[in-house]
Amino acid sequence: MASNLSGYQTELHCASLVGEIKESEIVALKEAGYEGVEIRGANVDVAKAREGRRIAEANGMKIHSVMCGGTLNKEDDFANSEVERLKKALRIAGEYGASSMLVVPGRLDDPGIKPWDFKIEFDPETGLVSKVVDGDNAPYAAYIEGQNRSTVATRKNVAKLTATAAYEGVTIGLENVWNNLWCDPNLYAWLIHSFENVRVKSYFDLGNHVKYSPTQNWIRALGKDSIIKLHFKDFLLTDHTSPHGGRFVPCGQGSNDWPEIRKALDEVGYNGFATIEFEEQESLKFSHEENVRKFKNFFSGKAKLED
């Protein structure tokens, strides 16, 4: 069910998260108006992936992406084993017929910086960070070193995956998941653009970033042809007593400016799937039909669910 409304030039498609492919669930999602699904995990064999694809396609549904996690910001044997694991996962994503695979580059320990206090300065040639807050950065020297080490290692290790991704026809979607890395729209965009490879883009979560900067700022920093897929979710910014700056809430009850987000997506030319994440579906126990209707309302530029 397309949501190309209100004069937008781009089109967004509604997807749901699923575990393994079950025909009864695929049929129910299709009847509710979903156009595709995203699979949690690629730890299945080739035969099961092929059968999942057969079931989805037989019912007019697209398996558009596979979640796979990842830890690629290290320079050790573990990082090398992660590269091999992700190569295998890319092959399974290809067997599913997915056009993307979500990969989390890695994480650092919390540096003790509140989301609103980040003021990152970095070298536009190397992506290496020199400052993360205003004023004295000495207390964050170890974090800055870890951030820069992660940038170098991630770029090196992701590059090892691109040949497999190209062979399988799958794009690697790098996602930040509160991992204390690249906590600035321009720095994160720099990382994505630095690969200069059509098989490496951003898997962008619409709820994960607003605590650092309005979501539309991240979309515009990424710019054209840099986002491969979206997660549809909201986050409420509360007072500064919360260590995370707020909490995840049902879409429309948070701090995202949905008409502005939809406008930004149109500006950067994003056409594709947005997966309703688990938190969104479970928070108010909406039916599949209600989730699809909400999706259409938000991505038509409306700010809340209509009756």
C-alpha positions as CSV (number, residue, x, y, z in Angstrom):
1,M,0.0,0.0,0.0
2,A,1.9,3.1,-1.2
3,S,1.8,6.4,0.6
4,N,2.6,8.8,-2.2
5,L,0.2,11.5,-1.1
6,S,0.1,15.3,-0.7
7,G,2.3,16.0,-3.7
8,Y,5.4,14.2,-2.6
9,Q,7.7,12.9,-5.3
10,T,8.8,9.9,-3.4
11,E,7.0,6.8,-2.3
12,L,7.3,4.9,1.0
13,H,6.3,1.3,1.6
14,C,5.2,-0.2,4.9
15,A,6.9,-3.3,6.3
16,S,6.8,-5.3,9.5
17,L,9.4,-7.1,11.5
18,V,9.1,-10.9,11.6
19,G,11.1,-13.8,12.9
20,E,11.1,-16.8,10.6
21,I,8.8,-16.7,7.7
22,K,5.4,-18.3,8.5
23,E,2.8,-18.4,5.8
24,S,-0.1,-17.6,8.2
25,E,1.7,-14.5,9.4
26,I,2.6,-13.4,5.9
27,V,-1.0,-13.7,4.7
28,A,-2.3,-11.7,7.7
29,L,0.2,-8.9,7.1
30,K,-0.6,-8.8,3.4
31,E,-4.3,-8.6,4.1
32,A,-3.7,-5.7,6.6
33,G,-1.9,-3.7,3.9
34,Y,1.8,-4.3,4.5
35,E,4.0,-4.6,1.4
36,G,7.0,-6.3,2.9
37,V,8.8,-7.7,5.9
38,E,12.2,-7.4,7.5
39,I,13.6,-10.6,9.1
40,R,15.3,-10.6,12.5
41,G,18.6,-12.5,12.0
42,A,20.2,-14.4,9.2
43,N,21.1,-17.5,11.2
44,V,19.3,-20.0,8.9
45,D,20.5,-22.3,6.2
46,V,20.1,-21.7,2.5
47,A,17.2,-24.1,2.1
48,K,15.2,-22.3,4.8
49,A,15.9,-18.8,3.3
50,R,14.8,-20.0,-0.2
51,E,11.6,-21.5,1.3
52,G,10.9,-18.2,3.1
53,R,11.4,-16.3,-0.1
54,R,9.0,-18.7,-1.9
55,I,6.3,-18.2,0.7
56,A,6.6,-14.4,0.7
57,E,6.6,-14.1,-3.1
58,A,3.7,-16.5,-3.5
59,N,1.7,-14.1,-1.3
60,G,2.8,-10.9,-3.0
61,M,5.1,-9.8,-0.2
62,K,8.8,-8.7,-0.4
63,I,11.4,-9.7,2.1
64,H,13.2,-6.4,1.9
65,S,15.9,-6.6,4.5
66,V,17.6,-8.8,7.1
67,M,18.9,-7.7,10.6
68,C,22.3,-8.9,11.4
69,G,24.0,-6.7,14.1
70,G,27.7,-6.7,14.0
71,T,31.0,-5.6,15.7
72,L,33.4,-4.2,13.2
73,N,35.1,-1.4,15.1
74,K,37.9,-3.5,16.4
75,E,41.3,-4.7,15.0
76,D,41.6,-8.2,16.3
77,D,40.7,-11.8,15.7
78,F,37.1,-11.1,16.8
79,A,36.6,-8.5,14.1
80,N,38.0,-10.9,11.5
81,S,35.5,-13.5,12.6
82,E,32.7,-10.9,12.4
83,V,33.7,-10.2,8.8
84,E,33.4,-13.9,8.0
85,R,30.0,-14.2,9.8
86,L,28.6,-11.2,8.0
87,K,29.8,-12.5,4.6
88,K,27.7,-15.7,5.3
89,A,24.8,-13.5,6.4
90,L,25.0,-11.5,3.2
91,R,24.7,-14.8,1.3
92,I,21.6,-15.7,3.3
93,A,20.1,-12.2,2.7
94,G,20.6,-12.8,-1.0
95,E,18.8,-16.1,-0.8
96,Y,15.9,-14.4,0.9
97,G,15.8,-11.9,-2.0
98,A,16.5,-9.0,0.4
99,S,18.0,-5.9,-1.1
100,S,19.7,-4.8,2.2
101,M,21.2,-6.2,5.4
102,L,21.3,-4.1,8.6
103,V,24.8,-4.1,10.2
104,V,25.6,-2.3,13.4
105,P,29.3,-1.2,13.1
106,G,30.0,-1.6,16.8
107,R,29.9,0.3,20.1
108,L,31.9,2.2,22.7
109,D,31.2,2.5,26.4
110,D,29.2,5.5,27.4
111,P,31.6,8.5,27.8
112,G,29.3,10.2,30.3
113,I,28.3,13.0,27.8
114,K,24.7,13.9,27.8
115,P,23.1,13.8,24.3
116,W,22.6,17.6,24.2
117,D,26.2,18.3,25.2
118,F,27.9,16.7,22.2
119,K,29.7,19.4,20.1
120,I,31.8,17.3,17.8
121,E,34.6,18.7,15.7
122,F,36.3,16.4,13.1
123,D,38.7,16.5,10.2
124,P,36.6,16.5,7.0
125,E,39.4,14.6,5.2
126,T,39.9,11.7,7.7
127,G,36.8,11.8,9.8
128,L,39.0,11.8,12.9
129,V,37.5,13.7,15.9
130,S,39.4,16.4,17.8
131,K,36.7,17.6,20.2
132,V,33.4,16.1,21.5
133,V,32.2,18.9,23.8
134,D,32.8,22.6,24.3
135,G,35.6,23.5,26.6
136,D,38.0,21.1,28.1
137,N,38.1,17.8,26.3
138,A,40.9,16.2,28.4
139,P,38.3,14.1,30.4
140,Y,37.2,12.5,27.1
141,A,40.6,11.7,25.7
142,A,40.0,8.0,25.9
143,Y,36.6,8.3,24.3
144,I,38.0,10.4,21.5
145,E,40.7,7.8,20.9
146,G,38.1,5.1,20.9
147,Q,35.9,7.0,18.4
148,N,38.8,7.5,16.0
149,R,40.0,3.9,16.3
150,S,36.4,2.8,15.6
151,T,36.2,5.0,12.5
152,V,39.4,3.6,11.1
153,A,38.6,-0.1,11.9
154,T,35.0,0.2,10.7
155,R,36.0,1.6,7.4
156,K,38.6,-1.1,6.9
157,N,36.3,-4.0,7.9
158,V,33.2,-2.9,6.1
159,A,35.3,-2.6,2.9
160,K,36.0,-6.4,3.3
161,L,32.3,-7.1,2.9
162,T,31.5,-5.0,-0.3
163,A,32.6,-7.7,-2.8
164,T,30.3,-10.3,-1.3
165,A,27.5,-7.7,-1.0
166,A,27.8,-6.8,-4.7
167,Y,27.8,-10.5,-5.7
168,E,24.7,-11.1,-3.7
169,G,23.0,-7.9,-4.8
170,V,22.6,-6.8,-1.2
171,T,23.4,-3.3,0.2
172,I,25.0,-3.1,3.6
173,G,22.9,-0.7,5.8
174,L,25.0,0.7,8.6
175,E,22.8,1.6,11.6
176,N,23.7,3.5,14.8
177,V,21.8,2.0,17.7
178,W,22.8,4.1,20.7
179,N,26.3,2.8,20.3
180,N,28.1,6.0,21.5
181,L,29.7,6.4,18.0
182,W,29.2,9.1,15.3
183,C,26.8,11.1,17.6
184,D,26.5,14.0,15.1
185,P,24.7,14.2,11.8
186,N,27.7,15.5,9.8
187,L,30.1,12.9,11.3
188,Y,27.7,10.0,10.7
189,A,27.1,11.3,7.1
190,W,30.9,11.5,6.6
191,L,31.3,7.9,7.6
192,I,28.6,6.7,5.2
193,H,29.9,8.9,2.3
194,S,33.5,7.9,3.0
195,F,33.0,4.4,1.5
196,E,32.2,5.8,-1.9
197,N,30.5,2.5,-2.6
198,V,26.9,1.9,-3.7
199,R,26.8,-1.2,-1.6
200,V,27.3,0.7,1.7
201,K,24.6,3.1,2.9
202,S,22.7,4.1,6.0
203,Y,20.0,2.1,7.5
204,F,18.4,5.0,9.2
205,D,16.2,4.7,12.4
206,L,13.8,7.6,12.7
207,G,13.7,7.4,16.5
208,N,17.4,6.7,17.4
209,H,18.8,10.1,16.6
210,V,16.5,12.9,17.8
211,K,18.1,13.1,21.2
212,Y,21.2,14.4,19.5
213,S,19.7,16.5,16.8
214,P,16.3,16.7,15.1
215,T,15.8,13.7,12.9
216,Q,15.3,15.8,9.8
217,N,18.8,17.2,10.3
218,W,20.3,13.7,10.0
219,I,18.4,13.0,6.9
220,R,19.5,16.2,5.2
221,A,23.1,15.6,6.3
222,L,23.1,12.2,4.7
223,G,21.6,13.7,1.5
224,K,20.6,12.0,-1.7
225,D,21.1,8.3,-2.3
226,S,22.7,7.6,1.1
227,I,19.8,5.9,2.9
228,I,18.9,2.3,2.0
229,K,16.1,1.7,4.4
230,L,14.2,3.2,7.4
231,H,12.9,2.1,10.8
232,F,9.7,3.8,11.8
233,K,9.8,4.8,15.5
234,D,9.4,7.8,17.8
235,F,11.3,9.1,20.9
236,L,10.1,11.6,23.5
237,L,12.7,14.1,24.7
238,T,12.1,14.7,28.4
239,D,13.9,16.8,31.0
240,H,17.7,16.4,31.5
241,T,17.2,14.2,34.6
242,S,16.9,11.2,32.2
243,P,20.3,9.7,31.4
244,H,19.2,9.0,27.8
245,G,17.3,12.3,27.4
246,G,13.9,10.6,27.2
247,R,12.3,7.3,26.1
248,F,10.8,5.5,23.1
249,V,7.1,6.1,22.7
250,P,4.4,5.3,20.1
251,C,4.7,7.4,17.0
252,G,3.0,10.7,17.5
253,Q,3.6,10.8,21.2
254,G,7.3,11.7,20.8
255,S,9.4,14.6,19.7
256,N,9.7,13.8,16.0
257,D,8.3,16.4,13.7
258,W,6.7,14.1,11.2
259,P,5.7,16.5,8.5
260,E,9.3,17.9,8.5
261,I,10.7,14.4,8.4
262,R,8.6,13.5,5.4
263,K,9.6,16.7,3.7
264,A,13.3,15.9,4.3
265,L,12.9,12.4,2.9
266,D,11.3,13.9,-0.2
267,E,14.2,16.3,-0.5
268,V,16.8,13.6,-0.5
269,G,14.8,11.4,-2.8
270,Y,14.2,8.5,-0.5
271,N,12.0,5.8,-2.2
272,G,11.6,2.6,-0.3
273,F,10.6,0.6,2.7
274,A,10.1,1.8,6.3
275,T,9.8,-1.0,8.8
276,I,7.6,-0.5,11.8
277,E,9.8,-1.5,14.7
278,F,8.8,-3.9,17.5
279,E,8.5,-1.1,20.1
280,E,6.0,0.8,18.0
281,Q,3.8,-2.2,17.4
282,E,3.8,-3.4,21.0
283,S,3.5,-0.1,22.8
284,L,-0.3,0.3,22.4
285,K,-1.1,-3.1,20.9
286,F,-2.3,-1.7,17.7
287,S,-3.7,-4.1,15.1
288,H,-1.9,-4.6,11.9
289,E,-4.5,-2.5,10.1
290,E,-4.1,0.3,12.6
291,N,-0.3,0.3,12.2
292,V,-0.6,0.5,8.4
293,R,-3.1,3.4,8.7
294,K,-0.9,5.2,11.1
295,F,2.1,4.7,8.7
296,K,0.1,6.2,5.8
297,N,-1.0,9.2,7.9
298,F,2.5,10.0,9.2
299,F,4.2,9.7,5.8
300,S,1.6,11.7,4.1
301,G,2.9,14.6,6.3
302,K,0.2,14.4,8.9
303,A,1.3,14.6,12.5
304,K,-1.1,12.2,14.2
305,L,-3.3,9.2,13.6
306,E,-6.7,10.0,12.3
307,D,-9.8,8.2,13.3
